[in-house]
């Protein structure tokens, strides 16, 4: 008699699941925030710094939701790798946005 365990089954690497899609989009949003933050810090742009802060926080929020709802580890199709990437990249974007805002306040 076989005992069935409630383990997450791995899906193929090329399969685009909803979790993978949301994790990837969250990471791309956070990456856009890093680009906006780097440009804002280099050019002293307040609007770019605000955009970087907002997109960084949005990427971290979406990545956190993906990680919190994932029922399996990497390779199971829940998007946990993209979620963790969005958390890390979003943190960098938010830090760059905060640095950009601090520099524009000091400059004015």
C-alpha positions as CSV (number, residue, x, y, z in Angstrom):
1,X,0.0,0.0,0.0
2,X,1.4,3.4,-1.0
3,X,1.3,6.3,1.3
4,X,0.7,9.6,-0.5
5,X,2.4,12.7,0.9
6,X,1.2,16.2,0.3
7,X,4.4,17.3,-1.4
8,X,4.5,19.9,-4.1
9,X,5.2,18.4,-7.5
10,X,7.8,20.0,-9.7
11,X,6.7,21.3,-13.1
12,X,8.7,21.6,-16.3
13,X,11.2,24.5,-16.4
14,X,9.6,26.0,-19.5
15,X,6.1,26.0,-18.1
16,X,4.9,29.5,-17.3
17,X,2.6,29.3,-14.3
18,X,0.8,32.1,-12.6
19,X,3.2,32.3,-9.7
20,X,6.2,32.4,-12.1
21,X,4.5,35.2,-14.1
22,X,3.7,37.3,-11.1
23,X,7.2,36.8,-9.6
24,X,8.8,37.8,-12.8
25,X,6.7,40.9,-13.3
26,X,7.4,41.9,-9.7
27,X,11.1,41.5,-10.2
28,X,10.9,43.5,-13.5
29,X,9.0,46.3,-11.7
30,X,11.6,46.4,-9.0
31,X,14.4,46.5,-11.7
32,X,12.7,49.5,-13.3
33,X,12.9,51.1,-9.9
34,X,16.6,50.5,-9.7
35,X,17.1,52.1,-13.1
36,X,15.0,55.1,-12.1
37,X,16.8,55.4,-8.8
38,X,20.2,55.2,-10.3
39,X,19.3,57.9,-12.8
40,X,17.7,60.0,-10.1
41,X,20.8,59.8,-7.9
42,X,23.1,60.7,-10.8
43,X,21.0,63.6,-12.1
44,X,19.4,64.9,-8.8
45,X,15.9,64.3,-10.0
46,X,13.2,64.4,-7.4
47,X,10.5,62.8,-9.6
48,X,12.8,59.9,-10.5
49,X,13.6,59.3,-6.9
50,X,9.9,59.2,-6.0
51,X,9.3,56.8,-8.9
52,X,12.1,54.6,-7.7
53,X,10.8,54.5,-4.2
54,X,7.3,53.7,-5.3
55,X,8.3,51.0,-7.8
56,X,10.7,49.5,-5.3
57,X,8.0,49.2,-2.6
58,X,5.5,47.9,-5.2
59,X,8.0,45.2,-6.3
60,X,8.8,44.2,-2.7
61,X,5.1,44.0,-1.9
62,X,4.3,41.8,-4.9
63,X,7.3,39.7,-4.3
64,X,6.4,39.3,-0.6
65,X,2.9,38.1,-1.6
66,X,4.3,35.6,-4.0
67,X,6.7,34.3,-1.3
68,X,4.0,34.2,1.3
69,X,1.6,32.2,-0.9
70,X,4.1,29.8,-2.3
71,X,3.5,26.2,-1.1
72,X,6.7,24.7,-2.4
73,X,10.4,25.5,-3.0
74,X,12.3,26.4,-6.2
75,X,11.2,24.5,-9.2
76,X,7.6,23.8,-8.1
77,X,6.1,26.6,-10.3
78,X,5.0,28.9,-7.4
79,X,7.4,31.7,-8.4
80,X,9.3,31.7,-5.2
81,X,12.6,32.5,-6.9
82,X,11.1,35.5,-8.7
83,X,9.5,36.6,-5.5
84,X,12.8,36.6,-3.6
85,X,14.5,38.3,-6.4
86,X,11.8,41.0,-6.4
87,X,12.3,41.4,-2.6
88,X,16.0,41.9,-3.0
89,X,15.9,44.2,-6.1
90,X,13.0,46.2,-4.6
91,X,15.0,46.8,-1.5
92,X,17.8,48.2,-3.7
93,X,15.3,50.4,-5.6
94,X,13.8,51.8,-2.4
95,X,17.2,52.5,-1.0
96,X,18.2,54.4,-4.2
97,X,14.9,56.2,-4.2
98,X,15.4,57.3,-0.6
99,X,19.0,58.4,-1.3
100,X,17.8,60.4,-4.3
101,X,15.1,62.1,-2.2
102,X,17.6,62.9,0.5
103,X,20.0,64.4,-2.0
104,X,17.3,66.6,-3.6
105,X,16.2,67.9,-0.2
106,X,19.8,68.8,0.7
107,X,20.3,70.5,-2.6
108,X,17.2,72.7,-2.4
